[in-house]
Amino acid sequence: MKKILCTLLLLTIFGCASTSTSLYQQLGGAPKVAEIVDNFIAEIEGDEIMLSYFKGSDIGRFREKLNEHLCFLTGGGCQYTGDSMVDVHTGMNLNESDFNHGVDLFIAAMTRADIPHPLQNKVLAVMAPTRDEMLYLQ
């Protein structure tokens, strides 16, 4: 009887631990986040509307900081050390239509990385609060 109780206790402990994986882990960790970011950059490069917002940008820094920010937002344990979203987007005067278009490109990047739609929705949900820090900043 003691063996059965011990086994049940261990299964309960390990079963609970395995269900608390972060969104970052669910995505596939650093390699998958890097793939999403690289796909997003490729989407931007092929899009006249979005590409205009990135003229003169340091794409290497953008890649590094977006990886870091996505890791941070999805619970990967990273610290985001980049500029605030307000600082980054001030002067762009990004409008609602172009913002939504950027979201569509990000969704396409996740799709190309084989991220299932339920996980895509979770990623978008953790990114959504930054929206107001990007729009109409002159």
VMD Tcl script that draws the C-alpha trace (Angstrom):
set ca {
  {0.00 0.00 0.00}
  {2.87 2.38 0.83}
  {4.42 1.78 -2.59}
  {1.16 2.61 -4.32}
  {0.73 5.82 -2.29}
  {4.34 6.85 -2.98}
  {3.90 6.16 -6.68}
  {0.68 8.20 -6.78}
  {2.35 11.05 -4.91}
  {5.30 11.09 -7.34}
  {3.00 10.98 -10.34}
  {1.01 13.88 -8.94}
  {4.12 15.96 -8.29}
  {5.70 15.28 -11.66}
  {2.37 15.54 -13.47}
  {1.79 19.02 -12.04}
  {5.32 20.11 -12.85}
  {4.99 19.08 -16.48}
  {1.82 21.10 -17.04}
  {3.41 24.41 -16.03}
  {5.56 24.88 -19.09}
  {5.98 28.45 -20.24}
  {4.67 29.70 -23.56}
  {8.32 30.05 -24.56}
  {8.85 26.32 -23.95}
  {5.60 25.46 -25.73}
  {6.86 27.35 -28.77}
  {10.10 25.37 -28.80}
  {12.46 27.72 -26.96}
  {15.27 29.78 -28.45}
  {15.55 27.96 -31.80}
  {11.86 28.35 -32.61}
  {11.69 31.97 -31.42}
  {14.72 32.74 -33.61}
  {12.98 31.06 -36.54}
  {9.86 33.18 -36.01}
  {11.95 36.36 -35.83}
  {13.93 35.45 -38.97}
  {10.68 34.65 -40.79}
  {9.22 37.98 -39.68}
  {12.26 39.85 -41.00}
  {11.90 38.00 -44.32}
  {8.21 38.96 -44.43}
  {9.11 42.62 -43.81}
  {11.83 42.55 -46.49}
  {9.29 41.37 -49.05}
  {6.66 43.96 -48.15}
  {6.80 47.56 -49.44}
  {4.56 48.93 -46.72}
  {6.46 47.51 -43.77}
  {9.88 47.87 -45.33}
  {9.41 51.65 -45.44}
  {9.22 51.72 -41.63}
  {12.61 50.00 -41.40}
  {14.67 52.26 -43.69}
  {17.96 53.01 -41.95}
  {17.33 50.45 -39.21}
  {20.03 48.21 -37.82}
  {18.46 44.86 -38.73}
  {20.98 42.93 -36.63}
  {19.92 44.90 -33.55}
  {16.25 44.53 -34.48}
  {16.72 40.75 -34.74}
  {18.55 40.58 -31.40}
  {16.06 42.75 -29.51}
  {12.96 41.11 -31.01}
  {14.34 37.70 -30.02}
  {14.95 39.04 -26.53}
  {11.54 40.73 -26.28}
  {9.67 37.68 -27.54}
  {11.58 35.50 -25.07}
  {10.71 37.91 -22.25}
  {7.02 38.21 -23.17}
  {6.52 34.45 -23.49}
  {8.16 33.59 -20.16}
  {11.51 32.37 -21.44}
  {13.43 33.94 -18.59}
  {15.12 36.62 -20.71}
  {15.43 40.24 -19.70}
  {14.48 42.73 -22.38}
  {17.30 45.27 -22.58}
  {16.13 47.22 -25.61}
  {14.51 50.61 -25.81}
  {10.87 51.03 -24.81}
  {8.24 50.47 -27.46}
  {7.38 54.18 -27.24}
  {11.02 55.20 -27.85}
  {11.40 52.76 -30.74}
  {8.18 53.80 -32.48}
  {8.17 57.56 -31.84}
  {8.50 59.36 -35.15}
  {7.11 56.47 -37.19}
  {3.52 57.68 -36.86}
  {2.45 54.06 -37.33}
  {-1.26 53.94 -38.13}
  {-3.83 51.28 -37.30}
  {-3.91 49.81 -40.80}
  {-0.14 49.39 -41.04}
  {0.03 48.03 -37.49}
  {-2.58 45.39 -38.38}
  {-0.66 44.61 -41.55}
  {2.46 44.06 -39.42}
  {0.49 41.68 -37.21}
  {-0.56 39.78 -40.33}
  {3.11 39.47 -41.33}
  {3.98 38.25 -37.84}
  {1.22 35.64 -38.05}
  {2.60 34.54 -41.43}
  {6.05 34.25 -39.81}
  {4.67 32.02 -37.06}
  {2.78 29.93 -39.60}
  {5.98 29.43 -41.64}
  {7.62 28.26 -38.39}
  {4.85 25.65 -37.98}
  {3.46 27.23 -34.81}
  {-0.05 25.86 -34.23}
  {-2.83 28.45 -34.29}
  {-3.73 28.08 -30.58}
  {-0.11 28.92 -29.68}
  {-0.10 31.78 -32.17}
  {-3.12 33.22 -30.37}
  {-1.31 32.96 -27.03}
  {1.73 34.77 -28.45}
  {-0.45 37.52 -29.89}
  {-2.23 37.84 -26.54}
  {1.02 38.52 -24.67}
  {2.14 40.97 -27.36}
  {-1.19 42.84 -27.58}
  {-0.58 45.15 -24.59}
  {2.31 46.78 -26.49}
  {-0.05 47.97 -29.25}
  {-0.86 51.31 -27.65}
  {2.88 51.96 -27.21}
  {3.36 51.88 -31.00}
  {0.49 53.73 -32.67}
  {0.37 57.36 -33.83}
  {3.62 58.45 -32.18}
  {4.97 61.47 -34.01}
}
mol new
graphics top color blue
foreach p $ca { graphics top sphere $p radius 0.5 }
foreach p [lrange $ca 0 end-1] q [lrange $ca 1 end] { graphics top cylinder $p $q radius 0.2 }
display resetview
